[in-house]
Amino acid sequence: MKKETWKPSLILGGTTTALGFARSLARKGVPVTLMSASPAQPAMHSRRAERILVPHPVRHPDECRAEILEWGRRNAGSSQGKCVLIPTLEEYVRIVSEHRDEMSEFFLFRLPPASLAAQLIDKRSQYRLMENLGLNVPATVSSEREDFIEATTEHIGFPCVLKPCESHLWRQVRGRFKALQVNSPRELEIEWNRLGQLGHEFLAQEAI
């Protein structure tokens, strides 16, 4: 493909995943722009891409969406057709998926249908979907259950792992973790009460 036919790419998110996309595309000569709400993210220090700070996609989703669309209007109009859009975090996937009709006016992107995208973002529905498809899934119990401690003890045992149901919301919590191992019913009860006060649902899952 000739360089002049390469479409500008917009990568949403500043994680190492976004950095990998930016480096790979830039090495091929593709014009790359990175958008992130945090200047501290690794990709926002890349010299291979233009970097733009945007409103936070969880706390200010409408303002973030407007920034994405405005970039698309400017760049799709000056390039040969639509630009390429690559969301690399759940919060950006949610925005693109929920506003895909608007986004598709300026961007090319690949996402599953909106209902499936929403299922995959929340680990509760994600694991139910995998079970319904006959896939092997670690034993899982949701913190929404009134018998959470008893069900976890009976169906999973210890040690087990706690993880948030919606990672994009959990990332806004100070002192967050990706997964937390608990080793006894008493320890599980303490963490369940502590985490419940933060207003987020969790899963207990078999440690693999």
VOPAGU-2260 file (C-alpha; in pm, 1 decimal, decimal comma):
REM VOPAGU-2260
SITE   aa  ch    i         X         Y         Z
SITE  MET   A    0       0,0       0,0       0,0
SITE  LYS   A    1     132,3     345,2     -90,9
SITE  LYS   A    2     195,0     580,4     197,5
SITE  GLU   A    3     -41,4     846,8      62,8
SITE  THR   A    4    -332,5     603,8      90,8
SITE  TRP   A    5    -275,1     525,9     459,6
SITE  LYS   A    6    -554,5     657,6     676,7
SITE  PRO   A    7    -488,9     856,2     996,3
SITE  SER   A    8    -550,3     647,0    1308,0
SITE  LEU   A    9    -692,7     759,9    1641,9
SITE  ILE   A   10    -608,6     540,6    1941,9
SITE  LEU   A   11    -821,2     587,3    2253,0
SITE  GLY   A   12    -645,9     524,2    2585,2
SITE  GLY   A   13    -291,4     572,2    2704,2
SITE  THR   A   14    -197,5     227,1    2833,0
SITE  THR   A   15      85,6       4,2    2715,3
SITE  THR   A   16    -165,0    -158,6    2477,6
SITE  ALA   A   17    -222,4     179,1    2313,2
SITE  LEU   A   18     152,5     238,0    2303,3
SITE  GLY   A   19     201,6     -92,0    2120,7
SITE  PHE   A   20     -55,7       5,8    1857,3
SITE  ALA   A   21     101,9     349,0    1816,6
SITE  ARG   A   22     453,1     213,5    1768,8
SITE  SER   A   23     345,8     -55,4    1523,4
SITE  LEU   A   24     142,5     182,0    1308,7
SITE  ALA   A   25     396,0     464,5    1319,6
SITE  ARG   A   26     675,2     231,2    1203,5
SITE  LYS   A   27     467,8     169,7     890,1
SITE  GLY   A   28     429,0     541,4     835,4
SITE  VAL   A   29      66,8     564,5     946,7
SITE  PRO   A   30     -22,6     905,2    1101,4
SITE  VAL   A   31    -117,9     827,7    1464,5
SITE  THR   A   32    -296,6    1031,4    1730,8
SITE  LEU   A   33    -338,5     918,3    2091,7
SITE  MET   A   34    -618,3    1039,7    2317,1
SITE  SER   A   35    -615,6     989,1    2693,6
SITE  ALA   A   36    -760,1    1157,8    3001,0
SITE  SER   A   37    -430,8    1116,8    3187,9
SITE  PRO   A   38     -96,6    1267,8    3084,7
SITE  ALA   A   39      77,5    1012,0    3307,4
SITE  GLN   A   40     -21,5     711,3    3095,4
SITE  PRO   A   41     274,4     541,9    2917,0
SITE  ALA   A   42     150,4     604,1    2563,6
SITE  MET   A   43     119,1     976,7    2630,9
SITE  HIS   A   44     498,6     997,5    2636,1
SITE  SER   A   45     537,4     844,6    2291,4
SITE  ARG   A   46     728,8    1045,8    2034,0
SITE  ARG   A   47     569,8     850,7    1750,7
SITE  ALA   A   48     222,1    1002,9    1782,0
SITE  GLU   A   49      37,3    1326,4    1834,7
SITE  ARG   A   50     -98,6    1328,0    2192,3
SITE  ILE   A   51    -426,4    1488,2    2299,5
SITE  LEU   A   52    -571,7    1513,7    2651,1
SITE  VAL   A   53    -948,3    1464,8    2662,3
SITE  PRO   A   54   -1218,4    1481,7    2933,1
SITE  HIS   A   55   -1240,8    1165,9    3142,0
SITE  PRO   A   56   -1447,2     898,6    2958,0
SITE  VAL   A   57   -1616,0     777,4    3280,1
SITE  ARG   A   58   -1671,2    1105,6    3462,4
SITE  HIS   A   59   -1739,6    1315,7    3150,5
SITE  PRO   A   60   -1844,6    1075,9    2872,4
SITE  ASP   A   61   -2039,1    1332,3    2666,3
SITE  GLU   A   62   -1749,5    1576,2    2658,0
SITE  CYS   A   63   -1508,3    1294,6    2571,7
SITE  ARG   A   64   -1736,0    1176,3    2290,0
SITE  ALA   A   65   -1751,0    1530,9    2152,3
SITE  GLU   A   66   -1369,3    1549,9    2139,9
SITE  ILE   A   67   -1347,8    1220,3    1952,2
SITE  LEU   A   68   -1610,3    1327,4    1700,1
SITE  GLU   A   69   -1448,8    1668,8    1647,1
SITE  TRP   A   70   -1115,0    1501,1    1572,2
SITE  GLY   A   71   -1294,1    1274,5    1326,7
SITE  ARG   A   72   -1462,0    1566,3    1150,9
SITE  ARG   A   73   -1132,0    1746,6    1104,4
SITE  ASN   A   74    -926,7    1451,4     990,3
SITE  ALA   A   75   -1178,2    1255,7     784,6
SITE  GLY   A   76   -1243,1    1572,4     588,6
SITE  SER   A   77    -875,8    1623,7     509,8
SITE  SER   A   78    -785,6    1258,5     441,2
SITE  GLN   A   79    -898,3    1004,8     187,0
SITE  GLY   A   80   -1219,3     895,9     354,3
SITE  LYS   A   81   -1278,9     780,0     709,0
SITE  CYS   A   82   -1007,4     748,1     972,1
SITE  VAL   A   83    -929,9     434,8    1174,0
SITE  LEU   A   84   -1050,4     429,4    1537,6
SITE  ILE   A   85    -895,2     193,3    1795,4
SITE  PRO   A   86   -1042,4     198,1    2149,8
SITE  THR   A   87    -810,8      16,9    2393,3
SITE  LEU   A   88   -1000,9      42,0    2724,5
SITE  GLU   A   89   -1354,5     -55,5    2825,7
SITE  GLU   A   90   -1459,8     303,0    2892,1
SITE  TYR   A   91   -1374,7     402,6    2536,2
SITE  VAL   A   92   -1530,7      88,2    2392,2
SITE  ARG   A   93   -1852,0     181,9    2572,9
SITE  ILE   A   94   -1855,1     534,4    2426,7
SITE  VAL   A   95   -1782,7     416,3    2072,7
SITE  SER   A   96   -2033,5     131,9    2096,0
SITE  GLU   A   97   -2316,8     343,8    2237,8
SITE  HIS   A   98   -2261,6     613,0    1973,5
SITE  ARG   A   99   -2153,2     397,4    1684,0
SITE  ASP   A  100   -2388,1     563,6    1434,5
SITE  GLU   A  101   -2225,0     902,3    1498,8
SITE  MET   A  102   -1877,1     753,4    1506,8
SITE  SER   A  103   -1921,1     562,6    1182,3
SITE  GLU   A  104   -1969,9     888,5     993,6
SITE  PHE   A  105   -1600,0     966,9    1039,6
SITE  PHE   A  106   -1433,7     643,3    1150,9
SITE  LEU   A  107   -1369,6     283,8    1055,1
SITE  PHE   A  108   -1371,3      50,0    1357,3
SITE  ARG   A  109   -1448,5    -310,1    1447,5
SITE  LEU   A  110   -1675,6    -379,2    1743,9
SITE  PRO   A  111   -1926,0    -655,0    1819,7
SITE  PRO   A  112   -2296,6    -561,9    1824,8
SITE  ALA   A  113   -2386,8    -314,7    2101,7
SITE  SER   A  114   -2563,3    -573,9    2318,3
SITE  LEU   A  115   -2264,6    -809,1    2303,1
SITE  ALA   A  116   -2016,1    -529,0    2372,0
SITE  ALA   A  117   -2211,8    -436,8    2686,5
SITE  GLN   A  118   -2208,9    -802,0    2798,6
SITE  LEU   A  119   -1833,6    -829,0    2754,8
SITE  ILE   A  120   -1756,9    -510,4    2950,4
SITE  ASP   A  121   -1927,2    -642,5    3266,7
SITE  LYS   A  122   -1758,0    -960,5    3395,2
SITE  ARG   A  123   -2085,8   -1093,5    3538,2
SITE  SER   A  124   -2258,6   -1109,6    3202,1
SITE  GLN   A  125   -1930,9   -1199,3    3032,0
SITE  TYR   A  126   -1890,9   -1517,6    3237,6
SITE  ARG   A  127   -2260,8   -1608,4    3199,4
SITE  LEU   A  128   -2222,8   -1574,3    2823,5
SITE  MET   A  129   -1916,5   -1800,8    2821,9
SITE  GLU   A  130   -2094,0   -2061,4    3034,6
SITE  ASN   A  131   -2394,2   -2055,9    2800,2
SITE  LEU   A  132   -2156,6   -2116,8    2510,1
SITE  GLY   A  133   -2016,7   -2422,7    2687,1
SITE  LEU   A  134   -1674,7   -2273,8    2756,6
SITE  ASN   A  135   -1471,4   -2365,8    3062,5
SITE  VAL   A  136   -1501,6   -2085,2    3317,8
SITE  PRO   A  137   -1353,5   -2075,4    3670,1
SITE  ALA   A  138   -1615,1   -2118,2    3943,6
SITE  THR   A  139   -1756,5   -1771,1    4011,7
SITE  VAL   A  140   -1988,0   -1611,1    4271,6
SITE  SER   A  141   -2113,4   -1250,3    4256,3
SITE  SER   A  142   -2102,3   -1021,5    4559,6
SITE  GLU   A  143   -2464,9    -928,5    4485,9
SITE  ARG   A  144   -2575,8   -1256,6    4642,6
SITE  GLU   A  145   -2704,4   -1233,6    4999,6
SITE  ASP   A  146   -2536,9   -1566,6    5071,7
SITE  PHE   A  147   -2210,2   -1453,9    4911,8
SITE  ILE   A  148   -1983,3   -1580,4    5191,6
SITE  GLU   A  149   -2156,1   -1918,3    5218,7
SITE  ALA   A  150   -2181,9   -1966,9    4842,0
SITE  THR   A  151   -1816,2   -1879,5    4788,9
SITE  THR   A  152   -1706,7   -2112,9    5068,1
SITE  GLU   A  153   -1918,3   -2399,8    4935,6
SITE  HIS   A  154   -1872,4   -2365,3    4559,4
SITE  ILE   A  155   -1520,1   -2221,6    4533,0
SITE  GLY   A  156   -1323,1   -2268,8    4852,8
SITE  PHE   A  157    -991,1   -2108,1    4943,7
SITE  PRO   A  158    -776,1   -1947,3    4835,7
SITE  CYS   A  159    -999,3   -1759,4    4595,4
SITE  VAL   A  160    -965,6   -1432,7    4406,9
SITE  LEU   A  161   -1174,6   -1115,6    4422,7
SITE  LYS   A  162   -1200,2    -900,6    4111,5
SITE  PRO   A  163   -1425,3    -608,1    4012,2
SITE  CYS   A  164   -1720,6    -664,3    3779,7
SITE  GLU   A  165   -1665,1    -343,5    3583,9
SITE  SER   A  166   -1297,2    -261,7    3554,8
SITE  HIS   A  167   -1349,5      78,2    3390,4
SITE  LEU   A  168   -1544,6     199,9    3695,0
SITE  TRP   A  169   -1311,5      35,7    3945,2
SITE  ARG   A  170   -1013,0     216,4    3794,4
SITE  GLN   A  171   -1152,6     538,8    3940,5
SITE  VAL   A  172   -1111,6     410,7    4297,9
SITE  ARG   A  173    -802,5     507,2    4494,1
SITE  GLY   A  174    -604,3     206,1    4614,6
SITE  ARG   A  175    -761,7     -18,7    4352,4
SITE  PHE   A  176    -621,6    -358,9    4262,9
SITE  LYS   A  177    -656,7    -588,2    3964,0
SITE  ALA   A  178    -723,9    -897,2    4175,7
SITE  LEU   A  179    -707,0    -977,0    4546,6
SITE  GLN   A  180    -644,5   -1321,2    4694,5
SITE  VAL   A  181    -834,8   -1417,5    5010,0
SITE  ASN   A  182    -754,2   -1725,7    5212,3
SITE  SER   A  183   -1040,7   -1787,1    5455,1
SITE  PRO   A  184   -1413,7   -1720,3    5511,9
SITE  ARG   A  185   -1327,5   -1458,8    5774,5
SITE  GLU   A  186   -1090,9   -1276,5    5541,4
SITE  LEU   A  187   -1353,1   -1292,8    5267,3
SITE  GLU   A  188   -1616,8   -1140,7    5496,0
SITE  ILE   A  189   -1384,0    -853,7    5591,9
SITE  GLU   A  190   -1303,6    -773,5    5227,6
SITE  TRP   A  191   -1666,4    -809,5    5117,5
SITE  ASN   A  192   -1777,0    -553,5    5376,2
SITE  ARG   A  193   -1488,2    -319,8    5297,7
SITE  LEU   A  194   -1531,5    -333,0    4921,9
SITE  GLY   A  195   -1909,1    -309,7    4947,7
SITE  GLN   A  196   -1873,2      32,8    5107,2
SITE  LEU   A  197   -1703,8     156,4    4789,6
SITE  GLY   A  198   -2022,3      99,9    4590,0
SITE  HIS   A  199   -1885,0    -153,0    4341,0
SITE  GLU   A  200   -1984,8    -514,6    4284,1
SITE  PHE   A  201   -1721,1    -787,6    4283,2
SITE  LEU   A  202   -1677,5   -1149,0    4187,9
SITE  ALA   A  203   -1517,7   -1423,3    4391,5
SITE  GLN   A  204   -1350,1   -1666,3    4158,4
SITE  GLU   A  205   -1161,4   -1990,6    4171,1
SITE  ALA   A  206    -785,5   -1927,6    4179,2
SITE  ILE   A  207    -627,5   -2090,0    3872,0
